[in-house]
């Protein structure tokens, strides 16, 4: 999916790199690796896909997942510039 003419905001590779980045952010914040938690990863994938659509028309969006892992919530602001850097 190309968004706003920016082909860097499309595809599963894009999603996976952003997901990897957010998993690292969550681990840094909580010292918990969620990469093996299928339920949490499914929630994260859905939210990253929504964020990608939002970032096609806005400069930033907030990913918020209630009960992300073990009852803990996860929230992270994603800015277009940062997401683009993750995907270079």
N, CA, C and O atoms as a Maestro MAE file, in Angstrom:
{
 s_m_m2io_version
 :::
 2.0.0
}

f_m_ct {
 s_m_title
 :::
 protein
 m_atom[352] {
  # First column is atom index #
  i_m_mmod_type
  r_m_x_coord
  r_m_y_coord
  r_m_z_coord
  i_m_residue_number
  s_m_chain_name
  s_m_pdb_residue_name
  s_m_pdb_atom_name
  i_m_atomic_number
  :::
  1 25 0.847 -1.170 0.000 1 A "UNK " " N  " 7
  2 3 0.000 0.000 0.000 1 A "UNK " " CA " 6
  3 2 0.897 1.239 0.000 1 A "UNK " " C  " 6
  4 15 1.652 1.458 0.947 1 A "UNK " " O  " 8
  5 25 0.819 2.015 -1.016 2 A "UNK " " N  " 7
  6 3 1.533 3.297 -1.034 2 A "UNK " " CA " 6
  7 2 0.639 4.337 -0.393 2 A "UNK " " C  " 6
  8 15 -0.569 4.358 -0.631 2 A "UNK " " O  " 8
  9 25 1.224 5.195 0.415 3 A "UNK " " N  " 7
  10 3 0.419 6.179 1.114 3 A "UNK " " CA " 6
  11 2 0.933 7.570 0.820 3 A "UNK " " C  " 6
  12 15 2.121 7.854 0.970 3 A "UNK " " O  " 8
  13 25 0.036 8.425 0.406 4 A "UNK " " N  " 7
  14 3 0.354 9.825 0.101 4 A "UNK " " CA " 6
  15 2 1.533 9.924 -0.859 4 A "UNK " " C  " 6
  16 15 2.337 10.853 -0.779 4 A "UNK " " O  " 8
  17 25 1.625 8.952 -1.772 5 A "UNK " " N  " 7
  18 3 2.709 8.970 -2.735 5 A "UNK " " CA " 6
  19 2 4.050 8.538 -2.166 5 A "UNK " " C  " 6
  20 15 5.052 8.557 -2.882 5 A "UNK " " O  " 8
  21 25 4.094 8.150 -0.897 6 A "UNK " " N  " 7
  22 3 5.342 7.756 -0.260 6 A "UNK " " CA " 6
  23 2 5.383 6.235 -0.165 6 A "UNK " " C  " 6
  24 15 4.734 5.644 0.698 6 A "UNK " " O  " 8
  25 25 6.146 5.603 -1.054 7 A "UNK " " N  " 7
  26 3 6.175 4.150 -1.073 7 A "UNK " " CA " 6
  27 2 6.871 3.556 0.140 7 A "UNK " " C  " 6
  28 15 6.773 2.348 0.360 7 A "UNK " " O  " 8
  29 25 7.571 4.360 0.934 8 A "UNK " " N  " 7
  30 3 8.199 3.859 2.163 8 A "UNK " " CA " 6
  31 2 7.164 3.556 3.233 8 A "UNK " " C  " 6
  32 15 7.473 2.874 4.210 8 A "UNK " " O  " 8
  33 25 5.941 4.050 3.071 9 A "UNK " " N  " 7
  34 3 4.888 3.788 4.055 9 A "UNK " " CA " 6
  35 2 3.992 2.648 3.602 9 A "UNK " " C  " 6
  36 15 2.784 2.688 3.835 9 A "UNK " " O  " 8
  37 25 4.542 1.658 2.978 10 A "UNK " " N  " 7
  38 3 3.706 0.573 2.521 10 A "UNK " " CA " 6
  39 2 4.368 -0.766 2.723 10 A "UNK " " C  " 6
  40 15 5.584 -0.865 2.890 10 A "UNK " " O  " 8
  41 25 3.557 -1.781 2.706 11 A "UNK " " N  " 7
  42 3 4.056 -3.135 2.709 11 A "UNK " " CA " 6
  43 2 4.292 -3.734 4.076 11 A "UNK " " C  " 6
  44 15 4.360 -3.053 5.099 11 A "UNK " " O  " 8
  45 25 4.410 -5.040 4.035 12 A "UNK " " N  " 7
  46 3 4.598 -5.799 5.267 12 A "UNK " " CA " 6
  47 2 5.979 -5.562 5.876 12 A "UNK " " C  " 6
  48 15 6.131 -5.584 7.097 12 A "UNK " " O  " 8
  49 25 6.986 -5.333 5.027 13 A "UNK " " N  " 7
  50 3 8.328 -5.041 5.549 13 A "UNK " " CA " 6
  51 2 8.302 -3.796 6.420 13 A "UNK " " C  " 6
  52 15 8.922 -3.759 7.483 13 A "UNK " " O  " 8
  53 25 7.591 -2.790 5.970 14 A "UNK " " N  " 7
  54 3 7.435 -1.557 6.745 14 A "UNK " " CA " 6
  55 2 6.813 -1.877 8.090 14 A "UNK " " C  " 6
  56 15 7.329 -1.476 9.133 14 A "UNK " " O  " 8
  57 25 5.700 -2.602 8.063 15 A "UNK " " N  " 7
  58 3 5.002 -2.959 9.303 15 A "UNK " " CA " 6
  59 2 5.932 -3.703 10.259 15 A "UNK " " C  " 6
  60 15 5.983 -3.396 11.450 15 A "UNK " " O  " 8
  61 25 6.659 -4.675 9.733 16 A "UNK " " N  " 7
  62 3 7.536 -5.489 10.583 16 A "UNK " " CA " 6
  63 2 8.648 -4.666 11.226 16 A "UNK " " C  " 6
  64 15 8.998 -4.902 12.382 16 A "UNK " " O  " 8
  65 25 9.205 -3.709 10.496 17 A "UNK " " N  " 7
  66 3 10.262 -2.872 11.076 17 A "UNK " " CA " 6
  67 2 9.702 -1.970 12.173 17 A "UNK " " C  " 6
  68 15 10.350 -1.766 13.200 17 A "UNK " " O  " 8
  69 25 8.512 -1.435 11.962 18 A "UNK " " N  " 7
  70 3 7.892 -0.600 12.994 18 A "UNK " " CA " 6
  71 2 7.528 -1.460 14.200 18 A "UNK " " C  " 6
  72 15 7.726 -1.038 15.340 18 A "UNK " " O  " 8
  73 25 7.008 -2.639 13.969 19 A "UNK " " N  " 7
  74 3 6.685 -3.554 15.070 19 A "UNK " " CA " 6
  75 2 7.944 -3.885 15.869 19 A "UNK " " C  " 6
  76 15 7.923 -3.850 17.099 19 A "UNK " " O  " 8
  77 25 9.033 -4.204 15.182 20 A "UNK " " N  " 7
  78 3 10.293 -4.494 15.873 20 A "UNK " " CA " 6
  79 2 10.734 -3.317 16.732 20 A "UNK " " C  " 6
  80 15 11.177 -3.493 17.867 20 A "UNK " " O  " 8
  81 25 10.609 -2.126 16.181 21 A "UNK " " N  " 7
  82 3 10.976 -0.910 16.927 21 A "UNK " " CA " 6
  83 2 10.116 -0.767 18.182 21 A "UNK " " C  " 6
  84 15 10.634 -0.476 19.260 21 A "UNK " " O  " 8
  85 25 8.808 -0.972 18.046 22 A "UNK " " N  " 7
  86 3 7.902 -0.811 19.186 22 A "UNK " " CA " 6
  87 2 8.110 -1.906 20.231 22 A "UNK " " C  " 6
  88 15 7.971 -1.649 21.427 22 A "UNK " " O  " 8
  89 25 8.440 -3.119 19.797 23 A "UNK " " N  " 7
  90 3 8.764 -4.194 20.744 23 A "UNK " " CA " 6
  91 2 9.987 -3.795 21.572 23 A "UNK " " C  " 6
  92 15 10.025 -4.020 22.782 23 A "UNK " " O  " 8
  93 25 10.978 -3.206 20.917 24 A "UNK " " N  " 7
  94 3 12.173 -2.745 21.634 24 A "UNK " " CA " 6
  95 2 11.828 -1.614 22.605 24 A "UNK " " C  " 6
  96 15 12.352 -1.564 23.717 24 A "UNK " " O  " 8
  97 25 10.948 -0.709 22.180 25 A "UNK " " N  " 7
  98 3 10.530 0.383 23.064 25 A "UNK " " CA " 6
  99 2 9.832 -0.174 24.302 25 A "UNK " " C  " 6
  100 15 10.103 0.264 25.421 25 A "UNK " " O  " 8
  101 25 8.936 -1.137 24.103 26 A "UNK " " N  " 7
  102 3 8.210 -1.728 25.222 26 A "UNK " " CA " 6
  103 2 9.182 -2.443 26.161 26 A "UNK " " C  " 6
  104 15 9.060 -2.348 27.382 26 A "UNK " " O  " 8
  105 25 10.150 -3.160 25.578 27 A "UNK " " N  " 7
  106 3 11.133 -3.856 26.412 27 A "UNK " " CA " 6
  107 2 11.964 -2.864 27.212 27 A "UNK " " C  " 6
  108 15 12.271 -3.102 28.380 27 A "UNK " " O  " 8
  109 25 12.324 -1.755 26.581 28 A "UNK " " N  " 7
  110 3 13.095 -0.730 27.282 28 A "UNK " " CA " 6
  111 2 12.292 -0.140 28.449 28 A "UNK " " C  " 6
  112 15 12.850 0.150 29.507 28 A "UNK " " O  " 8
  113 25 10.992 0.034 28.250 29 A "UNK " " N  " 7
  114 3 10.137 0.623 29.275 29 A "UNK " " CA " 6
  115 2 9.804 -0.352 30.402 29 A "UNK " " C  " 6
  116 15 9.682 0.055 31.558 29 A "UNK " " O  " 8
  117 25 9.656 -1.639 30.074 30 A "UNK " " N  " 7
  118 3 9.135 -2.599 31.053 30 A "UNK " " CA " 6
  119 2 10.071 -3.758 31.359 30 A "UNK " " C  " 6
  120 15 9.820 -4.532 32.283 30 A "UNK " " O  " 8
  121 25 11.146 -3.883 30.594 31 A "UNK " " N  " 7
  122 3 12.067 -5.009 30.705 31 A "UNK " " CA " 6
  123 2 11.374 -6.337 30.400 31 A "UNK " " C  " 6
  124 15 11.740 -7.377 30.947 31 A "UNK " " O  " 8
  125 25 10.373 -6.293 29.524 32 A "UNK " " N  " 7
  126 3 9.627 -7.485 29.124 32 A "UNK " " CA " 6
  127 2 9.685 -7.624 27.610 32 A "UNK " " C  " 6
  128 15 9.379 -6.681 26.881 32 A "UNK " " O  " 8
  129 25 10.078 -8.802 27.141 33 A "UNK " " N  " 7
  130 3 10.122 -9.092 25.707 33 A "UNK " " CA " 6
  131 2 8.796 -9.720 25.303 33 A "UNK " " C  " 6
  132 15 8.481 -10.833 25.722 33 A "UNK " " O  " 8
  133 25 8.021 -9.014 24.492 34 A "UNK " " N  " 7
  134 3 6.705 -9.511 24.075 34 A "UNK " " CA " 6
  135 2 6.749 -10.203 22.719 34 A "UNK " " C  " 6
  136 15 5.709 -10.611 22.202 34 A "UNK " " O  " 8
  137 25 7.927 -10.339 22.139 35 A "UNK " " N  " 7
  138 3 8.022 -10.868 20.778 35 A "UNK " " CA " 6
  139 2 7.503 -12.302 20.650 35 A "UNK " " C  " 6
  140 15 7.141 -12.719 19.550 35 A "UNK " " O  " 8
  141 25 7.459 -13.052 21.725 36 A "UNK " " N  " 7
  142 3 6.961 -14.438 21.690 36 A "UNK " " CA " 6
  143 2 5.493 -14.546 22.132 36 A "UNK " " C  " 6
  144 15 4.918 -15.634 22.135 36 A "UNK " " O  " 8
  145 25 4.899 -13.407 22.506 37 A "UNK " " N  " 7
  146 3 3.513 -13.376 22.958 37 A "UNK " " CA " 6
  147 2 2.616 -13.116 21.742 37 A "UNK " " C  " 6
  148 15 2.470 -11.978 21.295 37 A "UNK " " O  " 8
  149 25 2.021 -14.187 21.220 38 A "UNK " " N  " 7
  150 3 1.229 -14.080 19.987 38 A "UNK " " CA " 6
  151 2 0.066 -13.104 20.104 38 A "UNK " " C  " 6
  152 15 -0.226 -12.367 19.162 38 A "UNK " " O  " 8
  153 25 -0.592 -13.098 21.249 39 A "UNK " " N  " 7
  154 3 -1.733 -12.201 21.425 39 A "UNK " " CA " 6
  155 2 -1.272 -10.739 21.387 39 A "UNK " " C  " 6
  156 15 -1.877 -9.916 20.698 39 A "UNK " " O  " 8
  157 25 -0.219 -10.420 22.115 40 A "UNK " " N  " 7
  158 3 0.302 -9.051 22.135 40 A "UNK " " CA " 6
  159 2 0.796 -8.641 20.757 40 A "UNK " " C  " 6
  160 15 0.563 -7.511 20.329 40 A "UNK " " O  " 8
  161 25 1.473 -9.540 20.060 41 A "UNK " " N  " 7
  162 3 1.986 -9.218 18.733 41 A "UNK " " CA " 6
  163 2 0.853 -8.997 17.734 41 A "UNK " " C  " 6
  164 15 0.967 -8.154 16.844 41 A "UNK " " O  " 8
  165 25 -0.228 -9.741 17.875 42 A "UNK " " N  " 7
  166 3 -1.395 -9.527 17.017 42 A "UNK " " CA " 6
  167 2 -2.009 -8.159 17.243 42 A "UNK " " C  " 6
  168 15 -2.367 -7.462 16.294 42 A "UNK " " O  " 8
  169 25 -2.129 -7.778 18.514 43 A "UNK " " N  " 7
  170 3 -2.657 -6.447 18.843 43 A "UNK " " CA " 6
  171 2 -1.750 -5.368 18.277 43 A "UNK " " C  " 6
  172 15 -2.224 -4.382 17.714 43 A "UNK " " O  " 8
  173 25 -0.448 -5.556 18.427 44 A "UNK " " N  " 7
  174 3 0.510 -4.564 17.949 44 A "UNK " " CA " 6
  175 2 0.448 -4.442 16.426 44 A "UNK " " C  " 6
  176 15 0.506 -3.335 15.891 44 A "UNK " " O  " 8
  177 25 0.333 -5.556 15.738 45 A "UNK " " N  " 7
  178 3 0.261 -5.537 14.272 45 A "UNK " " CA " 6
  179 2 -0.967 -4.758 13.809 45 A "UNK " " C  " 6
  180 15 -0.875 -3.947 12.888 45 A "UNK " " O  " 8
  181 25 -2.104 -4.997 14.435 46 A "UNK " " N  " 7
  182 3 -3.329 -4.264 14.055 46 A "UNK " " CA " 6
  183 2 -3.162 -2.770 14.280 46 A "UNK " " C  " 6
  184 15 -3.569 -1.964 13.444 46 A "UNK " " O  " 8
  185 25 -2.564 -2.397 15.406 47 A "UNK " " N  " 7
  186 3 -2.389 -0.979 15.714 47 A "UNK " " CA " 6
  187 2 -1.368 -0.322 14.782 47 A "UNK " " C  " 6
  188 15 -1.533 0.840 14.411 47 A "UNK " " O  " 8
  189 25 -0.333 -1.041 14.406 48 A "UNK " " N  " 7
  190 3 0.655 -0.491 13.469 48 A "UNK " " CA " 6
  191 2 0.015 -0.267 12.109 48 A "UNK " " C  " 6
  192 15 0.292 0.738 11.454 48 A "UNK " " O  " 8
  193 25 -0.833 -1.184 11.677 49 A "UNK " " N  " 7
  194 3 -1.524 -1.008 10.399 49 A "UNK " " CA " 6
  195 2 -2.429 0.221 10.436 49 A "UNK " " C  " 6
  196 15 -2.498 0.972 9.463 49 A "UNK " " O  " 8
  197 25 -3.125 0.430 11.558 50 A "UNK " " N  " 7
  198 3 -3.968 1.634 11.701 50 A "UNK " " CA " 6
  199 2 -3.109 2.891 11.726 50 A "UNK " " C  " 6
  200 15 -3.453 3.898 11.106 50 A "UNK " " O  " 8
  201 25 -1.994 2.831 12.441 51 A "UNK " " N  " 7
  202 3 -1.101 3.988 12.526 51 A "UNK " " CA " 6
  203 2 -0.547 4.343 11.155 51 A "UNK " " C  " 6
  204 15 -0.410 5.522 10.827 51 A "UNK " " O  " 8
  205 25 -0.231 3.347 10.363 52 A "UNK " " N  " 7
  206 3 0.296 3.581 9.021 52 A "UNK " " CA " 6
  207 2 -0.726 4.339 8.180 52 A "UNK " " C  " 6
  208 15 -0.370 5.268 7.455 52 A "UNK " " O  " 8
  209 25 -1.982 3.949 8.275 53 A "UNK " " N  " 7
  210 3 -3.030 4.656 7.528 53 A "UNK " " CA " 6
  211 2 -3.144 6.104 8.012 53 A "UNK " " C  " 6
  212 15 -3.310 7.017 7.204 53 A "UNK " " O  " 8
  213 25 -3.056 6.312 9.312 54 A "UNK " " N  " 7
  214 3 -3.136 7.661 9.862 54 A "UNK " " CA " 6
  215 2 -1.944 8.499 9.408 54 A "UNK " " C  " 6
  216 15 -2.101 9.667 9.051 54 A "UNK " " O  " 8
  217 25 -0.759 7.903 9.422 55 A "UNK " " N  " 7
  218 3 0.447 8.635 9.046 55 A "UNK " " CA " 6
  219 2 0.499 8.980 7.562 55 A "UNK " " C  " 6
  220 15 1.332 9.778 7.132 55 A "UNK " " O  " 8
  221 25 -0.398 8.374 6.782 56 A "UNK " " N  " 7
  222 3 -0.438 8.731 5.368 56 A "UNK " " CA " 6
  223 2 -1.015 10.128 5.167 56 A "UNK " " C  " 6
  224 15 -0.836 10.734 4.110 56 A "UNK " " O  " 8
  225 25 -1.718 10.642 6.198 57 A "UNK " " N  " 7
  226 3 -2.321 11.966 6.057 57 A "UNK " " CA " 6
  227 2 -2.007 12.911 7.217 57 A "UNK " " C  " 6
  228 15 -2.399 14.077 7.181 57 A "UNK " " O  " 8
  229 25 -1.305 12.424 8.244 58 A "UNK " " N  " 7
  230 3 -0.954 13.248 9.394 58 A "UNK " " CA " 6
  231 2 0.522 13.049 9.733 58 A "UNK " " C  " 6
  232 15 1.143 12.076 9.305 58 A "UNK " " O  " 8
  233 25 1.069 13.974 10.498 59 A "UNK " " N  " 7
  234 3 2.483 13.910 10.852 59 A "UNK " " CA " 6
  235 2 2.764 13.009 12.053 59 A "UNK " " C  " 6
  236 15 3.899 12.574 12.248 59 A "UNK " " O  " 8
  237 25 1.737 12.726 12.858 60 A "UNK " " N  " 7
  238 3 1.945 11.851 14.010 60 A "UNK " " CA " 6
  239 2 0.635 11.174 14.392 60 A "UNK " " C  " 6
  240 15 -0.451 11.605 14.006 60 A "UNK " " O  " 8
  241 25 0.773 10.108 15.158 61 A "UNK " " N  " 7
  242 3 -0.376 9.387 15.684 61 A "UNK " " CA " 6
  243 2 0.057 8.704 16.973 61 A "UNK " " C  " 6
  244 15 1.251 8.545 17.228 61 A "UNK " " O  " 8
  245 25 -0.895 8.311 17.765 62 A "UNK " " N  " 7
  246 3 -0.591 7.644 19.026 62 A "UNK " " CA " 6
  247 2 -1.121 6.219 18.974 62 A "UNK " " C  " 6
  248 15 -2.294 5.982 18.686 62 A "UNK " " O  " 8
  249 25 -0.242 5.291 19.256 63 A "UNK " " N  " 7
  250 3 -0.642 3.888 19.371 63 A "UNK " " CA " 6
  251 2 -0.956 3.637 20.836 63 A "UNK " " C  " 6
  252 15 -0.112 3.842 21.708 63 A "UNK " " O  " 8
  253 25 -2.174 3.192 21.096 64 A "UNK " " N  " 7
  254 3 -2.597 2.889 22.464 64 A "UNK " " CA " 6
  255 2 -3.236 1.506 22.470 64 A "UNK " " C  " 6
  256 15 -4.196 1.254 21.743 64 A "UNK " " O  " 8
  257 25 -2.703 0.622 23.285 65 A "UNK " " N  " 7
  258 3 -3.223 -0.739 23.380 65 A "UNK " " CA " 6
  259 2 -3.499 -1.048 24.844 65 A "UNK " " C  " 6
  260 15 -2.581 -1.116 25.661 65 A "UNK " " O  " 8
  261 25 -4.764 -1.231 25.160 66 A "UNK " " N  " 7
  262 3 -5.144 -1.605 26.523 66 A "UNK " " CA " 6
  263 2 -4.880 -3.098 26.707 66 A "UNK " " C  " 6
  264 15 -5.083 -3.890 25.786 66 A "UNK " " O  " 8
  265 25 -4.431 -3.472 27.890 67 A "UNK " " N  " 7
  266 3 -4.144 -4.874 28.220 67 A "UNK " " CA " 6
  267 2 -3.246 -5.505 27.155 67 A "UNK " " C  " 6
  268 15 -3.509 -6.607 26.672 67 A "UNK " " O  " 8
  269 25 -2.196 -4.793 26.805 68 A "UNK " " N  " 7
  270 3 -1.270 -5.245 25.760 68 A "UNK " " CA " 6
  271 2 -0.582 -6.546 26.150 68 A "UNK " " C  " 6
  272 15 -0.570 -7.512 25.387 68 A "UNK " " O  " 8
  273 25 -0.021 -6.556 27.331 69 A "UNK " " N  " 7
  274 3 0.741 -7.725 27.785 69 A "UNK " " CA " 6
  275 2 0.553 -7.865 29.289 69 A "UNK " " C  " 6
  276 15 0.856 -6.950 30.055 69 A "UNK " " O  " 8
  277 25 0.047 -9.025 29.697 70 A "UNK " " N  " 7
  278 3 -0.107 -9.315 31.116 70 A "UNK " " CA " 6
  279 2 -0.889 -8.230 31.856 70 A "UNK " " C  " 6
  280 15 -0.582 -7.901 33.002 70 A "UNK " " O  " 8
  281 25 -1.900 -7.679 31.187 71 A "UNK " " N  " 7
  282 3 -2.734 -6.640 31.788 71 A "UNK " " CA " 6
  283 2 -2.157 -5.245 31.709 71 A "UNK " " C  " 6
  284 15 -2.819 -4.285 32.104 71 A "UNK " " O  " 8
  285 25 -0.947 -5.106 31.211 72 A "UNK " " N  " 7
  286 3 -0.300 -3.792 31.093 72 A "UNK " " CA " 6
  287 2 -0.688 -3.117 29.785 72 A "UNK " " C  " 6
  288 15 -0.763 -3.758 28.737 72 A "UNK " " O  " 8
  289 25 -0.930 -1.828 29.862 73 A "UNK " " N  " 7
  290 3 -1.235 -1.042 28.675 73 A "UNK " " CA " 6
  291 2 0.059 -0.593 28.011 73 A "UNK " " C  " 6
  292 15 1.113 -0.549 28.647 73 A "UNK " " O  " 8
  293 25 -0.030 -0.260 26.725 74 A "UNK " " N  " 7
  294 3 1.119 0.251 25.984 74 A "UNK " " CA " 6
  295 2 0.671 1.459 25.182 74 A "UNK " " C  " 6
  296 15 -0.362 1.428 24.513 74 A "UNK " " O  " 8
  297 25 1.451 2.514 25.256 75 A "UNK " " N  " 7
  298 3 1.149 3.738 24.533 75 A "UNK " " CA " 6
  299 2 2.449 4.322 23.996 75 A "UNK " " C  " 6
  300 15 3.444 4.412 24.715 75 A "UNK " " O  " 8
  301 25 2.431 4.712 22.743 76 A "UNK " " N  " 7
  302 3 3.626 5.283 22.118 76 A "UNK " " CA " 6
  303 2 3.191 6.224 21.009 76 A "UNK " " C  " 6
  304 15 2.330 5.884 20.198 76 A "UNK " " O  " 8
  305 25 3.785 7.403 20.975 77 A "UNK " " N  " 7
  306 3 3.526 8.352 19.898 77 A "UNK " " CA " 6
  307 2 4.447 8.006 18.737 77 A "UNK " " C  " 6
  308 15 5.655 7.848 18.911 77 A "UNK " " O  " 8
  309 25 3.866 7.893 17.565 78 A "UNK " " N  " 7
  310 3 4.644 7.618 16.356 78 A "UNK " " CA " 6
  311 2 4.583 8.849 15.469 78 A "UNK " " C  " 6
  312 15 3.505 9.316 15.101 78 A "UNK " " O  " 8
  313 25 5.741 9.358 15.137 79 A "UNK " " N  " 7
  314 3 5.824 10.506 14.242 79 A "UNK " " CA " 6
  315 2 6.311 10.034 12.887 79 A "UNK " " C  " 6
  316 15 7.146 9.134 12.793 79 A "UNK " " O  " 8
  317 25 5.791 10.638 11.852 80 A "UNK " " N  " 7
  318 3 6.146 10.258 10.503 80 A "UNK " " CA " 6
  319 2 7.657 10.283 10.296 80 A "UNK " " C  " 6
  320 15 8.211 9.375 9.676 80 A "UNK " " O  " 8
  321 25 8.319 11.301 10.804 81 A "UNK " " N  " 7
  322 3 9.768 11.409 10.614 81 A "UNK " " CA " 6
  323 2 10.513 10.259 11.282 81 A "UNK " " C  " 6
  324 15 11.465 9.729 10.709 81 A "UNK " " O  " 8
  325 25 10.096 9.866 12.483 82 A "UNK " " N  " 7
  326 3 10.751 8.767 13.191 82 A "UNK " " CA " 6
  327 2 10.488 7.434 12.502 82 A "UNK " " C  " 6
  328 15 11.387 6.603 12.382 82 A "UNK " " O  " 8
  329 25 9.259 7.235 12.053 83 A "UNK " " N  " 7
  330 3 8.903 5.989 11.381 83 A "UNK " " CA " 6
  331 2 9.670 5.878 10.069 83 A "UNK " " C  " 6
  332 15 10.113 4.791 9.698 83 A "UNK " " O  " 8
  333 25 9.827 6.979 9.377 84 A "UNK " " N  " 7
  334 3 10.594 6.969 8.137 84 A "UNK " " CA " 6
  335 2 12.048 6.597 8.418 84 A "UNK " " C  " 6
  336 15 12.649 5.841 7.654 84 A "UNK " " O  " 8
  337 25 12.616 7.112 9.494 85 A "UNK " " N  " 7
  338 3 14.001 6.784 9.854 85 A "UNK " " CA " 6
  339 2 14.164 5.307 10.165 85 A "UNK " " C  " 6
  340 15 15.175 4.711 9.793 85 A "UNK " " O  " 8
  341 25 13.190 4.699 10.842 86 A "UNK " " N  " 7
  342 3 13.239 3.280 11.181 86 A "UNK " " CA " 6
  343 2 13.269 2.448 9.904 86 A "UNK " " C  " 6
  344 15 13.834 1.354 9.880 86 A "UNK " " O  " 8
  345 25 12.665 2.966 8.855 87 A "UNK " " N  " 7
  346 3 12.516 2.196 7.628 87 A "UNK " " CA " 6
  347 2 13.514 2.544 6.534 87 A "UNK " " C  " 6
  348 15 13.320 2.147 5.384 87 A "UNK " " O  " 8
  349 25 14.565 3.267 6.855 88 A "UNK " " N  " 7
  350 3 15.586 3.560 5.841 88 A "UNK " " CA " 6
  351 2 16.513 2.395 5.656 88 A "UNK " " C  " 6
  352 15 17.435 2.463 4.843 88 A "UNK " " O  " 8
  :::
 }
 m_bond[351] {
  # First column is bond index #
  i_m_from
  i_m_to
  i_m_order
  :::
  1 1 2 1
  2 2 3 1
  3 3 4 2
  4 3 5 1
  5 5 6 1
  6 6 7 1
  7 7 8 2
  8 7 9 1
  9 9 10 1
  10 10 11 1
  11 11 12 2
  12 11 13 1
  13 13 14 1
  14 14 15 1
  15 15 16 2
  16 15 17 1
  17 17 18 1
  18 18 19 1
  19 19 20 2
  20 19 21 1
  21 21 22 1
  22 22 23 1
  23 23 24 2
  24 23 25 1
  25 25 26 1
  26 26 27 1
  27 27 28 2
  28 27 29 1
  29 29 30 1
  30 30 31 1
  31 31 32 2
  32 31 33 1
  33 33 34 1
  34 34 35 1
  35 35 36 2
  36 35 37 1
  37 37 38 1
  38 38 39 1
  39 39 40 2
  40 39 41 1
  41 41 42 1
  42 42 43 1
  43 43 44 2
  44 43 45 1
  45 45 46 1
  46 46 47 1
  47 47 48 2
  48 47 49 1
  49 49 50 1
  50 50 51 1
  51 51 52 2
  52 51 53 1
  53 53 54 1
  54 54 55 1
  55 55 56 2
  56 55 57 1
  57 57 58 1
  58 58 59 1
  59 59 60 2
  60 59 61 1
  61 61 62 1
  62 62 63 1
  63 63 64 2
  64 63 65 1
  65 65 66 1
  66 66 67 1
  67 67 68 2
  68 67 69 1
  69 69 70 1
  70 70 71 1
  71 71 72 2
  72 71 73 1
  73 73 74 1
  74 74 75 1
  75 75 76 2
  76 75 77 1
  77 77 78 1
  78 78 79 1
  79 79 80 2
  80 79 81 1
  81 81 82 1
  82 82 83 1
  83 83 84 2
  84 83 85 1
  85 85 86 1
  86 86 87 1
  87 87 88 2
  88 87 89 1
  89 89 90 1
  90 90 91 1
  91 91 92 2
  92 91 93 1
  93 93 94 1
  94 94 95 1
  95 95 96 2
  96 95 97 1
  97 97 98 1
  98 98 99 1
  99 99 100 2
  100 99 101 1
  101 101 102 1
  102 102 103 1
  103 103 104 2
  104 103 105 1
  105 105 106 1
  106 106 107 1
  107 107 108 2
  108 107 109 1
  109 109 110 1
  110 110 111 1
  111 111 112 2
  112 111 113 1
  113 113 114 1
  114 114 115 1
  115 115 116 2
  116 115 117 1
  117 117 118 1
  118 118 119 1
  119 119 120 2
  120 119 121 1
  121 121 122 1
  122 122 123 1
  123 123 124 2
  124 123 125 1
  125 125 126 1
  126 126 127 1
  127 127 128 2
  128 127 129 1
  129 129 130 1
  130 130 131 1
  131 131 132 2
  132 131 133 1
  133 133 134 1
  134 134 135 1
  135 135 136 2
  136 135 137 1
  137 137 138 1
  138 138 139 1
  139 139 140 2
  140 139 141 1
  141 141 142 1
  142 142 143 1
  143 143 144 2
  144 143 145 1
  145 145 146 1
  146 146 147 1
  147 147 148 2
  148 147 149 1
  149 149 150 1
  150 150 151 1
  151 151 152 2
  152 151 153 1
  153 153 154 1
  154 154 155 1
  155 155 156 2
  156 155 157 1
  157 157 158 1
  158 158 159 1
  159 159 160 2
  160 159 161 1
  161 161 162 1
  162 162 163 1
  163 163 164 2
  164 163 165 1
  165 165 166 1
  166 166 167 1
  167 167 168 2
  168 167 169 1
  169 169 170 1
  170 170 171 1
  171 171 172 2
  172 171 173 1
  173 173 174 1
  174 174 175 1
  175 175 176 2
  176 175 177 1
  177 177 178 1
  178 178 179 1
  179 179 180 2
  180 179 181 1
  181 181 182 1
  182 182 183 1
  183 183 184 2
  184 183 185 1
  185 185 186 1
  186 186 187 1
  187 187 188 2
  188 187 189 1
  189 189 190 1
  190 190 191 1
  191 191 192 2
  192 191 193 1
  193 193 194 1
  194 194 195 1
  195 195 196 2
  196 195 197 1
  197 197 198 1
  198 198 199 1
  199 199 200 2
  200 199 201 1
  201 201 202 1
  202 202 203 1
  203 203 204 2
  204 203 205 1
  205 205 206 1
  206 206 207 1
  207 207 208 2
  208 207 209 1
  209 209 210 1
  210 210 211 1
  211 211 212 2
  212 211 213 1
  213 213 214 1
  214 214 215 1
  215 215 216 2
  216 215 217 1
  217 217 218 1
  218 218 219 1
  219 219 220 2
  220 219 221 1
  221 221 222 1
  222 222 223 1
  223 223 224 2
  224 223 225 1
  225 225 226 1
  226 226 227 1
  227 227 228 2
  228 227 229 1
  229 229 230 1
  230 230 231 1
  231 231 232 2
  232 231 233 1
  233 233 234 1
  234 234 235 1
  235 235 236 2
  236 235 237 1
  237 237 238 1
  238 238 239 1
  239 239 240 2
  240 239 241 1
  241 241 242 1
  242 242 243 1
  243 243 244 2
  244 243 245 1
  245 245 246 1
  246 246 247 1
  247 247 248 2
  248 247 249 1
  249 249 250 1
  250 250 251 1
  251 251 252 2
  252 251 253 1
  253 253 254 1
  254 254 255 1
  255 255 256 2
  256 255 257 1
  257 257 258 1
  258 258 259 1
  259 259 260 2
  260 259 261 1
  261 261 262 1
  262 262 263 1
  263 263 264 2
  264 263 265 1
  265 265 266 1
  266 266 267 1
  267 267 268 2
  268 267 269 1
  269 269 270 1
  270 270 271 1
  271 271 272 2
  272 271 273 1
  273 273 274 1
  274 274 275 1
  275 275 276 2
  276 275 277 1
  277 277 278 1
  278 278 279 1
  279 279 280 2
  280 279 281 1
  281 281 282 1
  282 282 283 1
  283 283 284 2
  284 283 285 1
  285 285 286 1
  286 286 287 1
  287 287 288 2
  288 287 289 1
  289 289 290 1
  290 290 291 1
  291 291 292 2
  292 291 293 1
  293 293 294 1
  294 294 295 1
  295 295 296 2
  296 295 297 1
  297 297 298 1
  298 298 299 1
  299 299 300 2
  300 299 301 1
  301 301 302 1
  302 302 303 1
  303 303 304 2
  304 303 305 1
  305 305 306 1
  306 306 307 1
  307 307 308 2
  308 307 309 1
  309 309 310 1
  310 310 311 1
  311 311 312 2
  312 311 313 1
  313 313 314 1
  314 314 315 1
  315 315 316 2
  316 315 317 1
  317 317 318 1
  318 318 319 1
  319 319 320 2
  320 319 321 1
  321 321 322 1
  322 322 323 1
  323 323 324 2
  324 323 325 1
  325 325 326 1
  326 326 327 1
  327 327 328 2
  328 327 329 1
  329 329 330 1
  330 330 331 1
  331 331 332 2
  332 331 333 1
  333 333 334 1
  334 334 335 1
  335 335 336 2
  336 335 337 1
  337 337 338 1
  338 338 339 1
  339 339 340 2
  340 339 341 1
  341 341 342 1
  342 342 343 1
  343 343 344 2
  344 343 345 1
  345 345 346 1
  346 346 347 1
  347 347 348 2
  348 347 349 1
  349 349 350 1
  350 350 351 1
  351 351 352 2
  :::
 }
}
